[in-house]
Every structure is written in structure tokens, then in C-alpha cells.
């Protein structure tokens, strides 16, 4: 049974510290881990759902994310950043892995269908192209600096405003906007997206 963040009789903590809960989880405190889950699960699940798009798969991936967090909680370095961005990065990687696995399966099925059925060529071509485009985007994200990827992941995949990203990363708003802008420029260049000539 989960312990409540406010109902455990001497731990009435309306604003629990995620870093403290994660540190306690690393020492095997299941109650602290349950409180960390209650505090962060909605954000983590929201991130996963935005990437995988399927509620059933998102629930599975979210469960996998928290199993990984429980196992790797001792590896978290509080000097490197806040807990929530760390959790969301794990969630994003897991979600991307699930999407890639699904894409690989779909591509295999599409290749088989292209050979063994009379499906129109352009339909298969469009599906293959969509898979290749998604792979290019994920590769381009991986080529960004860690700070650019973190800011863009939170802003565009996590659905946070620039101000919320600044609060999560404990950075000035202007710094976050610069990181996002520079990261988007690098993504545009990596993907070969052309701007209008000025």
C-alpha cells in the first residue's frame, strides 16, 4: 500500500523535496519512492504519452520508467541538475526506444506486405518515409548538446512553457530561450530544413 505525502502522521509535507525522496529511494525506502511516484507520475506519463501516442503503451512504458528509476536512483547526481528533468529524460529515452521498436516492426511488416500483396506503392513509400523522417529527428536530437536537448525536450516533448522550463532547470528565462533557439537552429540545419532567403 502506498504511503500518502500528507497522511503518514508526522510527515505532513505539502511540498516534498524530490531530491530527498530520490535519495531515500536509493537507500531502499519504498515509502519515499511511492511519494516520489505520486509527485511526478503525471508529468512522466504525459511525456511518454506525447511520444508514443498510444495510452496502453504509454502506461507500460511509464511502468518501465519507474522500475528503471528505482534501480538507478543511487546514480542520480543532485549537483548535475534537478530530479524532474532527470526523470523526464529517462522517460523520453524509454518512449523513443518503444517508438523505434514499433517503427522497426512496422517497417518489417511493410516490406513483407510490399512483396506479398498488391498494396499501392505510394502508400508503402509514405510509411517508409515517415519512419525514416522520425529516425532523422531522433538522430538530430542526439547530436545536440545535453543542455540544448534537455531544454527542447522539456519545451516541445514535455509541453512546458519556457518559463516552466527555466524553473525546472533553475536557469534564467533568457538562458532557456537561447538554448531552445540554438537547439532548434541546429535541428533545422541537421534536418536540412530551409528558411526563406532574407
N, C-alpha and C positions, 0 to 999 in steps of 0.2 A: 504494500500500500504506500502511495506517495505521501510524503510529509508536505504540509502546506507551508508557504512562505510566511503566513500570518497566523497559523493555527497550531503551533507547536508549544504553546505555553510559555515561553520565555524568550522566544526568538521572533517577536513581532517586528519584522523588518520590511517596511513598505518599499524600500529602495535597496534591495540586496546588491552586494558587490559581485559582479560576475567573475572577476579575477579570484576573489576569495573562495567563491563556490567551486571554481575550476580547480584551485589548489587543493581544497578539501576533497574533491572528487579524486584527484591524483593520489591521495592518501587512502582511498577506498571508501570514502564517506558517501554511501548511497543516497542518504537524505539530501546532502548538498547537491548531488548530481540531479536528483529529482527536482530540486528548486531551480537549478540552472536550466533544466529542460523546460520547466513551466515558464521561466523568464524569457527564453529565447526560441522556443519551438515554432511559434507563429511566424517569426521572421525567417527562420531557416526553411520551414516548409514553403513559405511564399517564394523564396529564392529558387528552391528546387522546382516548384510548380511552374514558374516563369520559364525555366529552361526546358523541362521535359514535356510540359503541356498536358500531361495525362494524370488525372487525380490519383488513380490507383498506383501508377508507377511512382508518382511523387511521394506517396505515403511510404512505399517500400524504400525509396532512396533516402528519405528523411530518417527512417529507422536505421538504415546502414550508416548514415552520417553520425547519429548519436552513439552507435556501437564503436565507431572509429574514435569519436571524441572521448569516450570512456577509456578506451585502450591507450590513447595518445595524450591524455590530459597532462601527464607529467612532462611532456615535451614542450608545452606552451611556455614561451618566454615573455613575461609581462613587460620587459624593457623594450621588446620589439614592436609592441602595439597593443591595442585593446582586444578584449576577448571576442566581442561580437564580429568584428571583421575577420578574425581568425576562423570562427565558426562558419561564417558565410563563404570564406574561401574554400574550406573543406567541402561545404555543401555544393558550391559551384563546380568544383572538380568532380565530385561524385555524380552530379547531374549531367555534366558534359560526358563523362565516361558512359553513362547509361544511354545518352543520345547517340554517341558514337557506336555503341554496340548495336543499338536499334537500326542505325543507318547502315552498318555493315550487313546486318541480317536482311534489311530491305534491298540493298544493292545485290546481294546474292540471289534473293528471290526474283528481283527484276531481271538479272542476267539470265536466270533459268527460264523465266517467262518469255523473255525476248527470243530465246532459241526455240522454245517448245510450244509457243502459242502464236496466234495471228494478231497480237495486240499492235496497234498503230505505233510506228517507230517514234513519232514525235512525243508520244506520251512517255515512253521509256526514256527517251532522251531528256525530257524535262525533269523526270525524277532523278536520274543520274546527275544532271547538272545541279539540282538543288542540294544533293548530298555533297558534291564537290565544293559548292559555294560554302556550305556550313563548315566543311573541313578547313577551307581557306580562312574563314573568320576565326576559328579556334586557333589555328597556327599563328595568325596575325596577333591575336591576344597574347599568346605565349611569348611572342617576340618583344612585347612591351616591357618596360622596366617594371619592377614589382610595385612601385608607388603608383605608376600610371594604371596598371592593371587593377590594382586594388580600388582606386577611385572610380574607374569606369565600371568595374563590376558592381560596386555598390550603387552607382548612379543609374546605370542602364539596365542591369540584370536584377539588381536588388530593389529598384523602384524608389530609391531615396532621392530627395532633393539635394542640391549642392550644399545647402545649409546643414541638412541632417548628416551628410557625409562628413562635413567639417567637424561636427560634434562627435561622430563616431570615431574619427581618426585623430581627434584632438589637434586639429590644424586650423589655421586661419582660413576663412572662406575664400579669400583671393588665391591662396596656395592651392586649394582644392580645384577651383575653377581653372587655374593654369595647368594642373596635372591632367584634368579631364580634357582640356582643349589640346594640349600637346599629344596626349594619347590618341585622341580622335584623328589628329593630323597624321600620326604615324600609321594608324589603322587604314586611313584613306589611301596613303601612299602605298602601303603593303598590298592593299586590295586593288590598286590601280583605278581608283575612282577619280574621275577628272572633274575639277572645278571649271566653271566658266572662266574664260580668259578675261582678265580685267583690262 
